[in-house]
Amino acid sequence: MALIGFKTSKPRQFNYKPLFYNKQQEEFEQKLKKVREQDSNKSEPDMRQQMNELWARRRNTTTRTNRNMRNLLFAIALVALLLYLIFFL
């Protein structure tokens, strides 16, 4: 039963906006800012060339690493085969 002259207030709305922090994105932005400050006098084609060279070096390193791993696995398999032939035949 409501009394005359009294008004109930509306409930307060919940207005929470979560913060999203992406550590990798933050680090990327800091590195990008640092590179732009250092290379502010370089033109865009120069930066593109530098990036292409860096990526090419990384590709070569990755293929060398894969080749070395493949050779190591081949050597282990060969040793295992020789041990099998020596002890079980």
Biopython code that builds the backbone (N, CA, C, O; Angstrom):
import numpy as np
from Bio.PDB.StructureBuilder import StructureBuilder

atoms = [
    (1, "MET", "N", (0.842, -1.166, 0.000)),
    (1, "MET", "CA", (0.000, 0.000, 0.000)),
    (1, "MET", "C", (0.893, 1.236, 0.000)),
    (1, "MET", "O", (1.742, 1.392, 0.877)),
    (2, "ALA", "N", (0.708, 2.084, -0.948)),
    (2, "ALA", "CA", (1.534, 3.273, -1.098)),
    (2, "ALA", "C", (0.922, 4.441, -0.347)),
    (2, "ALA", "O", (-0.292, 4.646, -0.340)),
    (3, "LEU", "N", (1.796, 5.188, 0.275)),
    (3, "LEU", "CA", (1.337, 6.379, 0.982)),
    (3, "LEU", "C", (1.309, 7.567, 0.027)),
    (3, "LEU", "O", (2.119, 7.653, -0.897)),
    (4, "ILE", "N", (0.421, 8.432, 0.246)),
    (4, "ILE", "CA", (0.289, 9.590, -0.626)),
    (4, "ILE", "C", (1.412, 10.589, -0.309)),
    (4, "ILE", "O", (1.669, 10.877, 0.860)),
    (5, "GLY", "N", (2.069, 11.108, -1.327)),
    (5, "GLY", "CA", (3.103, 12.114, -1.144)),
    (5, "GLY", "C", (4.517, 11.546, -1.117)),
    (5, "GLY", "O", (5.484, 12.307, -1.162)),
    (6, "PHE", "N", (4.655, 10.234, -1.047)),
    (6, "PHE", "CA", (5.984, 9.642, -1.067)),
    (6, "PHE", "C", (6.233, 8.979, -2.414)),
    (6, "PHE", "O", (5.397, 8.242, -2.936)),
    (7, "LYS", "N", (7.382, 9.260, -2.945)),
    (7, "LYS", "CA", (7.733, 8.702, -4.240)),
    (7, "LYS", "C", (8.982, 7.830, -4.067)),
    (7, "LYS", "O", (9.957, 8.261, -3.450)),
    (8, "THR", "N", (8.957, 6.640, -4.593)),
    (8, "THR", "CA", (10.147, 5.792, -4.536)),
    (8, "THR", "C", (11.042, 6.128, -5.715)),
    (8, "THR", "O", (10.568, 6.342, -6.831)),
    (9, "SER", "N", (12.330, 6.172, -5.457)),
    (9, "SER", "CA", (13.265, 6.490, -6.528)),
    (9, "SER", "C", (13.535, 5.243, -7.375)),
    (9, "SER", "O", (13.377, 4.109, -6.925)),
    (10, "LYS", "N", (13.940, 5.495, -8.589)),
    (10, "LYS", "CA", (14.268, 4.394, -9.480)),
    (10, "LYS", "C", (15.606, 3.803, -9.044)),
    (10, "LYS", "O", (16.466, 4.521, -8.534)),
    (11, "PRO", "N", (15.781, 2.510, -9.241)),
    (11, "PRO", "CA", (17.075, 1.918, -8.889)),
    (11, "PRO", "C", (18.174, 2.460, -9.803)),
    (11, "PRO", "O", (17.941, 2.745, -10.978)),
    (12, "ARG", "N", (19.370, 2.594, -9.241)),
    (12, "ARG", "CA", (20.501, 3.076, -10.023)),
    (12, "ARG", "C", (20.906, 2.020, -11.038)),
    (12, "ARG", "O", (20.931, 0.826, -10.740)),
    (13, "GLN", "N", (21.217, 2.472, -12.216)),
    (13, "GLN", "CA", (21.623, 1.536, -13.252)),
    (13, "GLN", "C", (23.090, 1.181, -13.085)),
    (13, "GLN", "O", (23.903, 1.988, -12.636)),
    (14, "PHE", "N", (23.395, -0.030, -13.455)),
    (14, "PHE", "CA", (24.761, -0.520, -13.391)),
    (14, "PHE", "C", (25.448, -0.122, -14.679)),
    (14, "PHE", "O", (25.063, -0.593, -15.749)),
    (15, "ASN", "N", (26.441, 0.721, -14.608)),
    (15, "ASN", "CA", (27.101, 1.253, -15.797)),
    (15, "ASN", "C", (28.582, 0.908, -15.749)),
    (15, "ASN", "O", (29.423, 1.797, -15.624)),
    (16, "TYR", "N", (28.904, -0.375, -15.847)),
    (16, "TYR", "CA", (30.289, -0.833, -15.791)),
    (16, "TYR", "C", (30.779, -1.089, -17.198)),
    (16, "TYR", "O", (30.173, -1.847, -17.956)),
    (17, "LYS", "N", (31.892, -0.443, -17.542)),
    (17, "LYS", "CA", (32.515, -0.672, -18.842)),
    (17, "LYS", "C", (33.863, -1.325, -18.578)),
    (17, "LYS", "O", (34.769, -0.680, -18.051)),
    (18, "PRO", "N", (34.007, -2.593, -18.936)),
    (18, "PRO", "CA", (35.263, -3.284, -18.638)),
    (18, "PRO", "C", (36.416, -2.727, -19.476)),
    (18, "PRO", "O", (36.238, -2.323, -20.625)),
    (19, "LEU", "N", (37.579, -2.719, -18.875)),
    (19, "LEU", "CA", (38.787, -2.299, -19.572)),
    (19, "LEU", "C", (39.441, -3.522, -20.192)),
    (19, "LEU", "O", (39.488, -4.586, -19.575)),
    (20, "PHE", "N", (39.935, -3.379, -21.387)),
    (20, "PHE", "CA", (40.605, -4.474, -22.064)),
    (20, "PHE", "C", (42.040, -4.061, -22.293)),
    (20, "PHE", "O", (42.304, -3.029, -22.909)),
    (21, "TYR", "N", (42.967, -4.858, -21.802)),
    (21, "TYR", "CA", (44.383, -4.558, -21.945)),
    (21, "TYR", "C", (45.030, -5.688, -22.720)),
    (21, "TYR", "O", (45.022, -6.842, -22.289)),
    (22, "ASN", "N", (45.583, -5.347, -23.855)),
    (22, "ASN", "CA", (46.275, -6.313, -24.683)),
    (22, "ASN", "C", (47.767, -6.006, -24.613)),
    (22, "ASN", "O", (48.238, -5.034, -25.205)),
    (23, "LYS", "N", (48.500, -6.834, -23.891)),
    (23, "LYS", "CA", (49.924, -6.586, -23.676)),
    (23, "LYS", "C", (50.698, -6.605, -24.987)),
    (23, "LYS", "O", (51.574, -5.766, -25.198)),
    (24, "GLN", "N", (50.392, -7.543, -25.863)),
    (24, "GLN", "CA", (51.113, -7.637, -27.139)),
    (24, "GLN", "C", (50.864, -6.399, -27.996)),
    (24, "GLN", "O", (51.782, -5.887, -28.636)),
    (25, "GLN", "N", (49.618, -5.919, -28.006)),
    (25, "GLN", "CA", (49.302, -4.734, -28.793)),
    (25, "GLN", "C", (50.032, -3.519, -28.236)),
    (25, "GLN", "O", (50.538, -2.690, -28.994)),
    (26, "GLU", "N", (50.086, -3.415, -26.912)),
    (26, "GLU", "CA", (50.787, -2.299, -26.275)),
    (26, "GLU", "C", (52.282, -2.319, -26.606)),
    (26, "GLU", "O", (52.862, -1.279, -26.919)),
    (27, "GLU", "N", (52.907, -3.498, -26.537)),
    (27, "GLU", "CA", (54.323, -3.615, -26.877)),
    (27, "GLU", "C", (54.567, -3.276, -28.345)),
    (27, "GLU", "O", (55.545, -2.611, -28.684)),
    (28, "PHE", "N", (53.669, -3.740, -29.210)),
    (28, "PHE", "CA", (53.793, -3.450, -30.637)),
    (28, "PHE", "C", (53.731, -1.949, -30.894)),
    (28, "PHE", "O", (54.524, -1.415, -31.670)),
    (29, "GLU", "N", (52.794, -1.270, -30.245)),
    (29, "GLU", "CA", (52.660, 0.168, -30.433)),
    (29, "GLU", "C", (53.893, 0.914, -29.926)),
    (29, "GLU", "O", (54.317, 1.895, -30.537)),
    (30, "GLN", "N", (54.466, 0.460, -28.821)),
    (30, "GLN", "CA", (55.670, 1.104, -28.298)),
    (30, "GLN", "C", (56.845, 0.913, -29.259)),
    (30, "GLN", "O", (57.595, 1.852, -29.524)),
    (31, "LYS", "N", (57.002, -0.309, -29.779)),
    (31, "LYS", "CA", (58.085, -0.567, -30.735)),
    (31, "LYS", "C", (57.890, 0.254, -32.001)),
    (31, "LYS", "O", (58.849, 0.803, -32.543)),
    (32, "LEU", "N", (56.652, 0.337, -32.472)),
    (32, "LEU", "CA", (56.359, 1.103, -33.676)),
    (32, "LEU", "C", (56.674, 2.579, -33.458)),
    (32, "LEU", "O", (57.238, 3.231, -34.337)),
    (33, "LYS", "N", (56.318, 3.098, -32.310)),
    (33, "LYS", "CA", (56.598, 4.492, -31.985)),
    (33, "LYS", "C", (58.114, 4.737, -31.942)),
    (33, "LYS", "O", (58.603, 5.750, -32.442)),
    (34, "LYS", "N", (58.840, 3.802, -31.341)),
    (34, "LYS", "CA", (60.293, 3.922, -31.244)),
    (34, "LYS", "C", (60.933, 3.918, -32.635)),
    (34, "LYS", "O", (61.821, 4.723, -32.917)),
    (35, "VAL", "N", (60.483, 3.016, -33.495)),
    (35, "VAL", "CA", (61.025, 2.925, -34.856)),
    (35, "VAL", "C", (60.698, 4.188, -35.636)),
    (35, "VAL", "O", (61.540, 4.688, -36.382)),
    (36, "ARG", "N", (59.504, 4.702, -35.475)),
    (36, "ARG", "CA", (59.131, 5.916, -36.206)),
    (36, "ARG", "C", (59.958, 7.116, -35.740)),
    (36, "ARG", "O", (60.310, 7.984, -36.539)),
    (37, "GLU", "N", (60.262, 7.157, -34.450)),
    (37, "GLU", "CA", (61.095, 8.252, -33.954)),
    (37, "GLU", "C", (62.520, 8.143, -34.499)),
    (37, "GLU", "O", (63.120, 9.150, -34.876)),
    (38, "GLN", "N", (63.061, 6.926, -34.541)),
    (38, "GLN", "CA", (64.421, 6.732, -35.027)),
    (38, "GLN", "C", (64.521, 6.957, -36.530)),
    (38, "GLN", "O", (65.491, 7.536, -37.019)),
    (39, "ASP", "N", (63.518, 6.497, -37.247)),
    (39, "ASP", "CA", (63.568, 6.541, -38.702)),
    (39, "ASP", "C", (62.657, 7.623, -39.277)),
    (39, "ASP", "O", (62.089, 7.449, -40.354)),
    (40, "SER", "N", (62.519, 8.726, -38.569)),
    (40, "SER", "CA", (61.621, 9.774, -39.048)),
    (40, "SER", "C", (62.136, 10.423, -40.327)),
    (40, "SER", "O", (61.355, 10.974, -41.103)),
    (41, "ASN", "N", (63.441, 10.360, -40.549)),
    (41, "ASN", "CA", (63.989, 10.973, -41.751)),
    (41, "ASN", "C", (64.013, 10.020, -42.940)),
    (41, "ASN", "O", (64.300, 10.445, -44.059)),
    (42, "LYS", "N", (63.719, 8.742, -42.721)),
    (42, "LYS", "CA", (63.708, 7.786, -43.828)),
    (42, "LYS", "C", (62.377, 7.869, -44.567)),
    (42, "LYS", "O", (61.341, 8.176, -43.977)),
    (43, "SER", "N", (62.423, 7.593, -45.853)),
    (43, "SER", "CA", (61.199, 7.595, -46.638)),
    (43, "SER", "C", (60.537, 6.220, -46.570)),
    (43, "SER", "O", (61.144, 5.246, -46.125)),
    (44, "GLU", "N", (59.307, 6.160, -47.009)),
    (44, "GLU", "CA", (58.547, 4.903, -46.952)),
    (44, "GLU", "C", (59.173, 3.795, -47.787)),
    (44, "GLU", "O", (59.240, 2.663, -47.307)),
    (45, "PRO", "N", (59.640, 4.054, -49.018)),
    (45, "PRO", "CA", (60.281, 2.969, -49.786)),
    (45, "PRO", "C", (61.519, 2.411, -49.100)),
    (45, "PRO", "O", (61.784, 1.211, -49.180)),
    (46, "ASP", "N", (62.287, 3.275, -48.420)),
    (46, "ASP", "CA", (63.460, 2.786, -47.688)),
    (46, "ASP", "C", (63.043, 1.848, -46.563)),
    (46, "ASP", "O", (63.669, 0.810, -46.345)),
    (47, "MET", "N", (61.984, 2.218, -45.851)),
    (47, "MET", "CA", (61.506, 1.378, -44.754)),
    (47, "MET", "C", (60.978, 0.051, -45.290)),
    (47, "MET", "O", (61.198, -0.998, -44.684)),
    (48, "ARG", "N", (60.285, 0.096, -46.421)),
    (48, "ARG", "CA", (59.781, -1.144, -47.030)),
    (48, "ARG", "C", (60.934, -2.073, -47.413)),
    (48, "ARG", "O", (60.873, -3.280, -47.182)),
    (49, "GLN", "N", (61.978, -1.499, -47.997)),
    (49, "GLN", "CA", (63.145, -2.287, -48.387)),
    (49, "GLN", "C", (63.792, -2.909, -47.157)),
    (49, "GLN", "O", (64.176, -4.079, -47.175)),
    (50, "GLN", "N", (63.911, -2.133, -46.101)),
    (50, "GLN", "CA", (64.512, -2.639, -44.866)),
    (50, "GLN", "C", (63.674, -3.783, -44.286)),
    (50, "GLN", "O", (64.222, -4.781, -43.816)),
    (51, "MET", "N", (62.351, -3.637, -44.319)),
    (51, "MET", "CA", (61.471, -4.686, -43.805)),
    (51, "MET", "C", (61.583, -5.944, -44.665)),
    (51, "MET", "O", (61.610, -7.054, -44.134)),
    (52, "ASN", "N", (61.649, -5.781, -45.980)),
    (52, "ASN", "CA", (61.779, -6.939, -46.872)),
    (52, "ASN", "C", (63.072, -7.698, -46.610)),
    (52, "ASN", "O", (63.092, -8.929, -46.605)),
    (53, "GLU", "N", (64.154, -6.949, -46.392)),
    (53, "GLU", "CA", (65.429, -7.606, -46.092)),
    (53, "GLU", "C", (65.362, -8.369, -44.770)),
    (53, "GLU", "O", (65.868, -9.486, -44.665)),
    (54, "LEU", "N", (64.744, -7.769, -43.781)),
    (54, "LEU", "CA", (64.611, -8.424, -42.479)),
    (54, "LEU", "C", (63.788, -9.705, -42.607)),
    (54, "LEU", "O", (64.163, -10.743, -42.061)),
    (55, "TRP", "N", (62.672, -9.635, -43.324)),
    (55, "TRP", "CA", (61.822, -10.819, -43.495)),
    (55, "TRP", "C", (62.558, -11.909, -44.272)),
    (55, "TRP", "O", (62.417, -13.092, -43.961)),
    (56, "ALA", "N", (63.344, -11.520, -45.281)),
    (56, "ALA", "CA", (64.093, -12.514, -46.051)),
    (56, "ALA", "C", (65.116, -13.216, -45.167)),
    (56, "ALA", "O", (65.296, -14.430, -45.265)),
    (57, "ARG", "N", (65.789, -12.454, -44.302)),
    (57, "ARG", "CA", (66.753, -13.069, -43.385)),
    (57, "ARG", "C", (66.059, -14.045, -42.445)),
    (57, "ARG", "O", (66.581, -15.124, -42.166)),
    (58, "ARG", "N", (64.879, -13.663, -41.955)),
    (58, "ARG", "CA", (64.145, -14.557, -41.057)),
    (58, "ARG", "C", (63.695, -15.822, -41.768)),
    (58, "ARG", "O", (63.716, -16.905, -41.183)),
    (59, "ARG", "N", (63.287, -15.695, -43.033)),
    (59, "ARG", "CA", (62.887, -16.884, -43.789)),
    (59, "ARG", "C", (64.066, -17.832, -43.948)),
    (59, "ARG", "O", (63.913, -19.041, -43.775)),
    (60, "ASN", "N", (65.234, -17.304, -44.271)),
    (60, "ASN", "CA", (66.420, -18.136, -44.444)),
    (60, "ASN", "C", (66.801, -18.813, -43.144)),
    (60, "ASN", "O", (67.178, -19.985, -43.151)),
    (61, "THR", "N", (66.713, -18.112, -42.035)),
    (61, "THR", "CA", (67.044, -18.693, -40.733)),
    (61, "THR", "C", (66.076, -19.819, -40.403)),
    (61, "THR", "O", (66.488, -20.862, -39.896)),
    (62, "THR", "N", (64.799, -19.621, -40.684)),
    (62, "THR", "CA", (63.798, -20.645, -40.394)),
    (62, "THR", "C", (64.042, -21.887, -41.233)),
    (62, "THR", "O", (63.952, -23.003, -40.721)),
    (63, "THR", "N", (64.350, -21.713, -42.518)),
    (63, "THR", "CA", (64.567, -22.885, -43.358)),
    (63, "THR", "C", (65.831, -23.624, -42.930)),
    (63, "THR", "O", (65.879, -24.854, -42.977)),
    (64, "ARG", "N", (66.855, -22.879, -42.514)),
    (64, "ARG", "CA", (68.068, -23.530, -42.012)),
    (64, "ARG", "C", (67.761, -24.324, -40.750)),
    (64, "ARG", "O", (68.242, -25.445, -40.587)),
    (65, "THR", "N", (66.970, -23.754, -39.869)),
    (65, "THR", "CA", (66.613, -24.447, -38.636)),
    (65, "THR", "C", (65.833, -25.716, -38.949)),
    (65, "THR", "O", (66.091, -26.762, -38.353)),
    (66, "ASN", "N", (64.882, -25.638, -39.878)),
    (66, "ASN", "CA", (64.106, -26.815, -40.267)),
    (66, "ASN", "C", (65.011, -27.871, -40.896)),
    (66, "ASN", "O", (64.844, -29.062, -40.632)),
    (67, "ARG", "N", (65.953, -27.455, -41.713)),
    (67, "ARG", "CA", (66.863, -28.387, -42.359)),
    (67, "ARG", "C", (67.741, -29.080, -41.316)),
    (67, "ARG", "O", (67.961, -30.289, -41.390)),
    (68, "ASN", "N", (68.237, -28.317, -40.350)),
    (68, "ASN", "CA", (69.058, -28.905, -39.296)),
    (68, "ASN", "C", (68.257, -29.914, -38.474)),
    (68, "ASN", "O", (68.773, -30.975, -38.124)),
    (69, "MET", "N", (67.004, -29.591, -38.165)),
    (69, "MET", "CA", (66.159, -30.502, -37.396)),
    (69, "MET", "C", (65.903, -31.776, -38.188)),
    (69, "MET", "O", (65.921, -32.870, -37.624)),
    (70, "ARG", "N", (65.667, -31.647, -39.472)),
    (70, "ARG", "CA", (65.424, -32.816, -40.311)),
    (70, "ARG", "C", (66.662, -33.704, -40.364)),
    (70, "ARG", "O", (66.550, -34.928, -40.292)),
    (71, "ASN", "N", (67.836, -33.101, -40.488)),
    (71, "ASN", "CA", (69.078, -33.874, -40.498)),
    (71, "ASN", "C", (69.297, -34.590, -39.169)),
    (71, "ASN", "O", (69.743, -35.737, -39.151)),
    (72, "LEU", "N", (68.990, -33.931, -38.072)),
    (72, "LEU", "CA", (69.135, -34.543, -36.754)),
    (72, "LEU", "C", (68.202, -35.745, -36.611)),
    (72, "LEU", "O", (68.616, -36.797, -36.123)),
    (73, "LEU", "N", (66.965, -35.597, -37.028)),
    (73, "LEU", "CA", (66.016, -36.716, -36.949)),
    (73, "LEU", "C", (66.460, -37.877, -37.843)),
    (73, "LEU", "O", (66.321, -39.039, -37.463)),
    (74, "PHE", "N", (66.986, -37.568, -39.016)),
    (74, "PHE", "CA", (67.486, -38.606, -39.908)),
    (74, "PHE", "C", (68.647, -39.354, -39.262)),
    (74, "PHE", "O", (68.712, -40.580, -39.354)),
    (75, "ALA", "N", (69.554, -38.648, -38.618)),
    (75, "ALA", "CA", (70.706, -39.279, -37.960)),
    (75, "ALA", "C", (70.246, -40.164, -36.802)),
    (75, "ALA", "O", (70.776, -41.260, -36.615)),
    (76, "ILE", "N", (69.275, -39.704, -36.033)),
    (76, "ILE", "CA", (68.757, -40.505, -34.914)),
    (76, "ILE", "C", (68.109, -41.780, -35.440)),
    (76, "ILE", "O", (68.306, -42.856, -34.876)),
    (77, "ALA", "N", (67.333, -41.663, -36.525)),
    (77, "ALA", "CA", (66.692, -42.836, -37.114)),
    (77, "ALA", "C", (67.737, -43.820, -37.641)),
    (77, "ALA", "O", (67.582, -45.031, -37.486)),
    (78, "LEU", "N", (68.781, -43.311, -38.252)),
    (78, "LEU", "CA", (69.847, -44.164, -38.769)),
    (78, "LEU", "C", (70.559, -44.905, -37.639)),
    (78, "LEU", "O", (70.826, -46.101, -37.756)),
    (79, "VAL", "N", (70.866, -44.209, -36.555)),
    (79, "VAL", "CA", (71.524, -44.840, -35.408)),
    (79, "VAL", "C", (70.606, -45.897, -34.793)),
    (79, "VAL", "O", (71.054, -46.980, -34.419)),
    (80, "ALA", "N", (69.307, -45.563, -34.694)),
    (80, "ALA", "CA", (68.358, -46.531, -34.137)),
    (80, "ALA", "C", (68.283, -47.778, -35.021)),
    (80, "ALA", "O", (68.222, -48.895, -34.507)),
    (81, "LEU", "N", (68.286, -47.598, -36.332)),
    (81, "LEU", "CA", (68.253, -48.734, -37.248)),
    (81, "LEU", "C", (69.520, -49.586, -37.105)),
    (81, "LEU", "O", (69.440, -50.814, -37.074)),
    (82, "LEU", "N", (70.672, -48.949, -37.020)),
    (82, "LEU", "CA", (71.920, -49.691, -36.849)),
    (82, "LEU", "C", (71.937, -50.467, -35.529)),
    (82, "LEU", "O", (72.368, -51.620, -35.493)),
    (83, "LEU", "N", (71.476, -49.847, -34.460)),
    (83, "LEU", "CA", (71.414, -50.545, -33.173)),
    (83, "LEU", "C", (70.462, -51.744, -33.240)),
    (83, "LEU", "O", (70.746, -52.797, -32.668)),
    (84, "TYR", "N", (69.355, -51.585, -33.924)),
    (84, "TYR", "CA", (68.402, -52.687, -34.078)),
    (84, "TYR", "C", (69.065, -53.830, -34.854)),
    (84, "TYR", "O", (68.967, -54.993, -34.463)),
    (85, "LEU", "N", (69.733, -53.491, -35.947)),
    (85, "LEU", "CA", (70.389, -54.530, -36.757)),
    (85, "LEU", "C", (71.491, -55.244, -35.981)),
    (85, "LEU", "O", (71.651, -56.457, -36.118)),
    (86, "ILE", "N", (72.251, -54.514, -35.170)),
    (86, "ILE", "CA", (73.339, -55.109, -34.401)),
    (86, "ILE", "C", (72.817, -56.035, -33.302)),
    (86, "ILE", "O", (73.326, -57.144, -33.142)),
    (87, "PHE", "N", (71.830, -55.606, -32.558)),
    (87, "PHE", "CA", (71.393, -56.368, -31.387)),
    (87, "PHE", "C", (70.329, -57.422, -31.676)),
    (87, "PHE", "O", (70.248, -58.410, -30.946)),
    (88, "PHE", "N", (69.523, -57.253, -32.699)),
    (88, "PHE", "CA", (68.408, -58.177, -32.906)),
    (88, "PHE", "C", (68.535, -59.054, -34.138)),
    (88, "PHE", "O", (67.657, -59.885, -34.371)),
    (89, "LEU", "N", (69.549, -58.916, -34.911)),
    (89, "LEU", "CA", (69.714, -59.785, -36.075)),
    (89, "LEU", "C", (70.976, -60.569, -36.008)),
    (89, "LEU", "O", (71.266, -61.351, -36.913)),
]
sb = StructureBuilder()
sb.init_structure("model")
sb.init_model(0)
sb.init_chain("A")
sb.init_seg("    ")
for serial, (resi, resn, name, xyz) in enumerate(atoms, 1):
    if name == "N":
        sb.init_residue(resn, " ", resi, " ")
    sb.init_atom(name, np.array(xyz, "f"), 0.0, 1.0, " ", f" {name:<3s}", serial, name[0])
structure = sb.get_structure()
